Amino acid sequence: MFKSSFKHYKMRSVEPDLSEVVDFDNCDNDFGDVLQSRLAMPVTIGESSISPPPFLQPLSKWRCYTLAKHSGLMVIRNPFTNLGQRYWIARCLRDYPCAPNIVNLNEDLFPPAARANWWSELQSCADIQKAHRLKVAMRWTTLGYHHNWNTKVYDEETHSPFPQDLSKMCEFFATVLGHSNYASQAAIVNYYPIGSTLSGHTDHSEPNQTAPLFSFSFGQSCIFLIGGKTLDERPTALYLRSGDVLIMSNESRLCYHAVPRVMNAPEEPWSSIDDNTDELANHLDNLALNMELYRRVNDKDFWLPFANYVKDSRINMNVRQVL
């Protein structure tokens, strides 16, 4: 059932029927198993209220969705500000693919400079065909504990420093959603050109399989399949759009999931800016943000190459606790 659904939504010869895809922007009676909720306000730790970092909307505006058929699965529909989306897109493209983080680029096909700083090489490449080849060849980079794709295990001796800004953001989400003592230790950032896919799999390599997985989407939209513990179970198809946060915990943590289709987004929230950067001064003491980058993504010329990338690509940050 899972493979059949994957093939259906992957179809290229004809446009597949998308009527059964859950759209969180249009949850009507056809999707009665989708439940919407708001966070209990105020959210506190002890006697202190929790305030979101400046790249997130106020907690009162978050729209959280759960599915009756998939216990432990939650989607938060774009809690990011537009400037916040720009920041994370830029971090994923400019910074996270840099050494000592590991990328998928084959050492026989790409020079060391490209594997050490892919974005810089891409921006300096004057040959249009070579630049396109370099762009679409980048499919993932790993942060923190690096997954061994051959042995399917994490080597405690093989890891690089985990980005503090990403760690702090995930810990904030975990705290707000009631997952105490969460630690961000490993991440894979996936790069999906329109037309690419990710086949069905489970995330079972982590010794700690009780901590939630956090998945952040930016750029173009996709269809995400979430199934059960076996491939015999029929999955549910969801639209994930830019800024959406998907959390897999409890029963859904070890379920099969996949991305059979990446498609053009109905809107591009990263294209406009409506944020007040003056408020950043109130958060500098407790943020691990790259402040120089946060300010520069508001500049039209600086932002242009990032905008050109995401106009036909999707970025996904998938963060988990390993130990």
Salt bridges, closest charged atoms under 4 A:
GLU15 OE1 - ARG261 NH2 3.73
GLU20 OE1 - ARG234 NH2 2.53
ASP23 OD1 - ARG241 NH1 2.76
ASP25 OD1 - ARG63 NH2 3.38
ASP25 OD1 - ARG77 NE 2.91
ASP25 OD2 - ARG241 NH1 3.39
ASP95 OD2 - ARG91 NH1 2.93
ASP95 OD1 - ARG94 NE 2.72
ASP165 OD2 - ARG91 NE 2.65
ASP203 OD1 - HIS201 NE2 3.78
ASP203 OD2 - HIS257 NE2 3.02
ASP203 OD1 - ARG320 NH2 3.88
GLU206 OE1 - ARG253 NH2 2.97
GLU206 OE2 - ARG320 NH1 2.56
ASP244 OD1 - ARG77 NH1 2.73
GLU292 OE1 - ARG94 NH1 3.89
GLU292 OE2 - ARG296 NH1 3.17
ASP312 OD1 - LYS135 NZ 2.80
